[in-house]
Amino acid sequence: MTNRHFQKQLAERFGATVRCDEPMSRHTSLKVGGTADLYAIPKSLDELETLIGYCREHGIEYMIVGGGTNLLVKDSGIRGMIIVLTHCLNKIVQDQSRIRAMAGVKTAALCRFAIKNSLNGMNFALGIPGTVGGAICMNAGTASGAMGDRLESLTVLLSSGERQLLKRQDLDISYRKLSWQNKLFGKDVLILEGSFMLEPADAKMLEQQAHEILNRRHQSQPTRFPSAGCFFKNPDGASAGQLIDLAGFKGKCLGGAQVSEKHANFIINRGSACADDILALAKMIQEKVHNTFDILLEPEVKIVG
Ligand SMILES: Cc1cc2nc3c(=O)[nH]c(=O)nc-3n(C[C@H](O)[C@H](O)[C@H](O)COP(=O)(O)OP(=O)(O)OC[C@H]3O[C@@H](n4cnc5c(N)ncnc54)[C@H](O)[C@@H]3O)c2cc1C
């Protein structure tokens, strides 16, 4: 599928919607990674569905990217198509205490929308970058809540092209993970929209809380350098950051990658890192923590390519 002739044909059919050989370092918060063969930004739901149909017909593998804030793309890049939803799935609506947000809406915009409409329940997600689709997929959250807590239902697009409404009971929601009860769905389920059940509250109080949450984040996290947030999941009953710190890795550099001095579970790009630097540093951390504490840290960041 990767041959030039085919890429050209596809670009001719979809025009500026599809780019070839797009550097993923431009589209991920870590700012590393090789090129994607094809990079598509559909402008409408119709165009998105046509693209998915085209991929199915031609056996092209595709992957959805939201904000790219939880992704480490390898230096070898991505064979197949990256599909970005921010231009086609960006509506957000309120229905009493419920908010329906499409997958391409920024998570920050969902939090702000909830505050503006005096609805409580999304403040935990303030400061989490990326999109609603990515946040649902990752069950993103903090110590005070996660996306799955408020999720009432999801509308998804299956690789067959069929749309489905999934109720909460159709989902498996766990720590930084969301999957489907129906295992026949496979891996290519595209989240189109999430519906969140919130509760009425005083907007001023929510605004004050938001201010405190964002301040706390700013103090505890390295915001000056590119990263993908916490690199590893917290193991049961322990903090990955604390284990990495105790293993002596705070501030440790490898090539252009560094374990943040401010938060040991953040691997930052000092400016010149490649994906291999970050992967090699992550492997060193895993080995040392495993040898020292007999705990195997599992990446929270999705490593793709
Ligand atoms: C500075 C910083 C702070 C962070 N803090 C937190 C935090 O406090 N808590 C936390 O949980 N995370 C945190 N993260 C990680 C990240 O921001 C979250 O996981 C975020 O929700 C990912 O959203 P995204 O749109 O960027 O997803 P992406 O990184 O683009 O994608 C993540 C995964 O979701 C899939 N995906 C995305 N959209 C869809 C869709 N519509 N349908 C199907 N699959 C989809 C992708 O294929 C990929 O597998 C942080 C990251 C950074 C850089």
The ligand as an SDF file (V2000), in Angstrom:
LIG
                    3D

 53 58  0  0  0  0  0  0  0  0999 V2000
    1.7040   17.8160   29.8260 C   0  0  0  0  0  0  0  0  0  0  0  0
    0.8050   16.6020   29.7960 C   0  0  0  0  0  0  0  0  0  0  0  0
    0.0130   16.3060   30.9010 C   0  0  0  0  0  0  0  0  0  0  0  0
   -0.8050   15.1770   30.9020 C   0  0  0  0  0  0  0  0  0  0  0  0
   -1.5610   14.9080   32.0110 N   0  0  0  0  0  0  0  0  0  0  0  0
   -2.3680   13.8310   32.0110 C   0  0  0  0  0  0  0  0  0  0  0  0
   -3.1780   13.5310   33.1610 C   0  0  0  0  0  0  0  0  0  0  0  0
   -3.1830   14.2560   34.1480 O   0  0  0  0  0  0  0  0  0  0  0  0
   -3.9480   12.4230   33.1270 N   0  0  0  0  0  0  0  0  0  0  0  0
   -3.9910   11.5900   32.0410 C   0  0  0  0  0  0  0  0  0  0  0  0
   -4.7240   10.5960   32.0710 O   0  0  0  0  0  0  0  0  0  0  0  0
   -3.2470   11.8600   30.9360 N   0  0  0  0  0  0  0  0  0  0  0  0
   -2.4510   12.9370   30.8920 C   0  0  0  0  0  0  0  0  0  0  0  0
   -1.6880   13.2090   29.7880 N   0  0  0  0  0  0  0  0  0  0  0  0
   -1.7170   12.2760   28.6420 C   0  0  0  0  0  0  0  0  0  0  0  0
   -2.7340   12.6740   27.5380 C   0  0  0  0  0  0  0  0  0  0  0  0
   -2.8800   14.0740   27.4750 O   0  0  0  0  0  0  0  0  0  0  0  0
   -4.1020   12.0410   27.7390 C   0  0  0  0  0  0  0  0  0  0  0  0
   -4.0390   10.6450   27.7090 O   0  0  0  0  0  0  0  0  0  0  0  0
   -5.0760   12.5540   26.6660 C   0  0  0  0  0  0  0  0  0  0  0  0
   -6.3750   12.3270   27.0690 O   0  0  0  0  0  0  0  0  0  0  0  0
   -4.8330   11.9360   25.3040 C   0  0  0  0  0  0  0  0  0  0  0  0
   -5.6620   12.6130   24.3680 O   0  0  0  0  0  0  0  0  0  0  0  0
   -5.2120   12.8080   22.8650 P   0  0  0  0  0  0  0  0  0  0  0  0
   -6.3740   13.3620   22.1210 O   0  0  0  0  0  0  0  0  0  0  0  0
   -3.9610   13.5740   22.7850 O   0  0  0  0  0  0  0  0  0  0  0  0
   -4.9750   11.2920   22.4310 O   0  0  0  0  0  0  0  0  0  0  0  0
   -3.8490   10.7640   21.4510 P   0  0  0  0  0  0  0  0  0  0  0  0
   -2.5260   10.8360   22.1250 O   0  0  0  0  0  0  0  0  0  0  0  0
   -3.9740   11.3850   20.1270 O   0  0  0  0  0  0  0  0  0  0  0  0
   -4.3000    9.2330   21.3460 O   0  0  0  0  0  0  0  0  0  0  0  0
   -4.2550    8.3810   22.4770 C   0  0  0  0  0  0  0  0  0  0  0  0
   -4.8890    7.0360   22.0880 C   0  0  0  0  0  0  0  0  0  0  0  0
   -6.2770    7.2480   21.8400 O   0  0  0  0  0  0  0  0  0  0  0  0
   -6.6370    6.7980   20.5270 C   0  0  0  0  0  0  0  0  0  0  0  0
   -7.6800    7.6910   20.0670 N   0  0  0  0  0  0  0  0  0  0  0  0
   -7.6610    9.0440   20.0520 C   0  0  0  0  0  0  0  0  0  0  0  0
   -8.8310    9.5250   19.6130 N   0  0  0  0  0  0  0  0  0  0  0  0
   -9.6120    8.4430   19.3150 C   0  0  0  0  0  0  0  0  0  0  0  0
  -10.9220    8.2850   18.8110 C   0  0  0  0  0  0  0  0  0  0  0  0
  -11.7100    9.3130   18.5210 N   0  0  0  0  0  0  0  0  0  0  0  0
  -11.3980    7.0240   18.6190 N   0  0  0  0  0  0  0  0  0  0  0  0
  -10.6200    5.9460   18.9140 C   0  0  0  0  0  0  0  0  0  0  0  0
   -9.3750    6.0420   19.4080 N   0  0  0  0  0  0  0  0  0  0  0  0
   -8.8730    7.2780   19.6030 C   0  0  0  0  0  0  0  0  0  0  0  0
   -5.3500    6.8720   19.7300 C   0  0  0  0  0  0  0  0  0  0  0  0
   -5.3730    5.9860   18.6190 O   0  0  0  0  0  0  0  0  0  0  0  0
   -4.3350    6.4580   20.7850 C   0  0  0  0  0  0  0  0  0  0  0  0
   -4.3000    5.0510   20.9130 O   0  0  0  0  0  0  0  0  0  0  0  0
   -0.8550   14.3370   29.7560 C   0  0  0  0  0  0  0  0  0  0  0  0
   -0.0650   14.6440   28.6330 C   0  0  0  0  0  0  0  0  0  0  0  0
    0.7500   15.7740   28.6490 C   0  0  0  0  0  0  0  0  0  0  0  0
    1.5650   16.1050   27.4280 C   0  0  0  0  0  0  0  0  0  0  0  0
  1  2  1  0
  2  3  1  0
  2 52  2  0
  3  4  2  0
  4  5  1  0
  4 50  1  0
  5  6  2  0
  6  7  1  0
  6 13  1  0
  7  8  2  0
  7  9  1  0
  9 10  1  0
 10 11  2  0
 10 12  1  0
 12 13  2  0
 13 14  1  0
 14 15  1  0
 14 50  1  0
 15 16  1  0
 16 17  1  0
 16 18  1  0
 18 19  1  0
 18 20  1  0
 20 21  1  0
 20 22  1  0
 22 23  1  0
 23 24  1  0
 24 25  2  0
 24 26  1  0
 24 27  1  0
 27 28  1  0
 28 29  2  0
 28 30  1  0
 28 31  1  0
 31 32  1  0
 32 33  1  0
 33 34  1  0
 33 48  1  0
 34 35  1  0
 35 36  1  0
 35 46  1  0
 36 37  1  0
 36 45  1  0
 37 38  2  0
 38 39  1  0
 39 40  1  0
 39 45  2  0
 40 41  1  0
 40 42  2  0
 42 43  1  0
 43 44  2  0
 44 45  1  0
 46 47  1  0
 46 48  1  0
 48 49  1  0
 50 51  2  0
 51 52  1  0
 52 53  1  0
M  END
$$$$
